[in-house]
């Protein structure tokens, strides 16, 4: 079984491009292997960002993952830090 690893940086609000380019595909391939989908909060620290904004954006991404159909029973969803 292949491992799948991918994530999104929480540096701003998600866009339709994030959904079409990544999140929709995460949901589609989650049963094709062993998926690990994360929120890349440590990668977001390369830019100046308010800690409260980073936390809120990270929480929003987790909610979008679930809303898009990622199943926490089959997909490991985690915060990079």
C-alpha positions as CSV (number, residue, x, y, z in Angstrom):
1,X,0.0,0.0,0.0
2,X,1.4,3.4,-1.0
3,X,1.8,6.2,1.4
4,X,0.4,9.6,0.5
5,X,1.8,12.7,2.2
6,X,0.7,16.2,1.4
7,X,-0.3,19.5,3.2
8,X,-1.3,23.1,2.9
9,X,0.4,26.2,4.5
10,X,-2.0,28.2,6.7
11,X,-0.7,31.6,5.6
12,X,-4.1,32.9,4.3
13,X,-7.6,32.1,3.5
14,X,-8.1,29.1,1.3
15,X,-9.2,29.7,-2.2
16,X,-11.1,27.8,-4.9
17,X,-7.7,26.9,-6.3
18,X,-6.8,25.1,-3.0
19,X,-9.9,23.1,-3.3
20,X,-9.6,22.2,-7.0
21,X,-5.8,21.7,-6.9
22,X,-5.4,19.8,-3.6
23,X,-8.2,19.2,-1.2
24,X,-10.6,17.6,-3.7
25,X,-7.8,15.3,-4.7
26,X,-7.0,14.4,-1.1
27,X,-10.5,13.2,-0.7
28,X,-10.4,11.3,-4.0
29,X,-7.2,9.4,-3.2
30,X,-7.7,8.7,0.5
31,X,-8.8,5.1,-0.2
32,X,-5.9,4.4,-2.6
33,X,-3.2,4.1,0.0
34,X,-2.2,5.2,3.5
35,X,-2.8,9.0,3.5
36,X,-1.1,11.5,5.8
37,X,-2.6,15.0,5.2
38,X,-1.2,17.8,7.3
39,X,-1.4,21.5,8.0
40,X,2.1,22.9,7.4
41,X,2.1,25.5,10.2
42,X,5.9,25.4,10.6
43,X,6.4,26.3,6.9
44,X,4.2,29.4,7.5
45,X,6.8,30.8,9.9
46,X,9.0,31.9,7.0
47,X,6.7,34.9,6.7
48,X,5.7,37.4,9.4
49,X,2.3,36.2,10.7
50,X,0.3,36.9,13.8
51,X,0.2,33.8,16.0
52,X,-3.6,34.2,16.5
53,X,-4.1,34.4,12.7
54,X,-1.9,31.3,12.2
55,X,-4.0,29.3,14.8
56,X,-7.3,30.4,13.2
57,X,-6.1,29.6,9.7
58,X,-4.9,26.2,10.8
59,X,-8.2,25.5,12.4
60,X,-10.0,26.6,9.2
61,X,-7.9,24.2,7.1
62,X,-8.7,21.3,9.4
63,X,-12.4,22.1,9.1
64,X,-12.1,22.4,5.2
65,X,-10.4,19.0,5.1
66,X,-13.3,17.4,7.0
67,X,-16.0,19.3,5.0
68,X,-14.4,18.2,1.7
69,X,-14.8,14.5,2.7
70,X,-11.6,13.5,4.3
71,X,-12.4,10.6,6.7
72,X,-10.4,10.7,9.9
73,X,-11.0,6.9,10.2
74,X,-8.9,6.3,7.0
75,X,-6.8,9.4,6.8
76,X,-4.3,10.7,9.3
77,X,-4.8,14.4,9.6
78,X,-2.2,16.3,11.7
79,X,-0.7,19.7,12.5
80,X,3.0,19.7,11.3
81,X,4.2,21.2,14.6
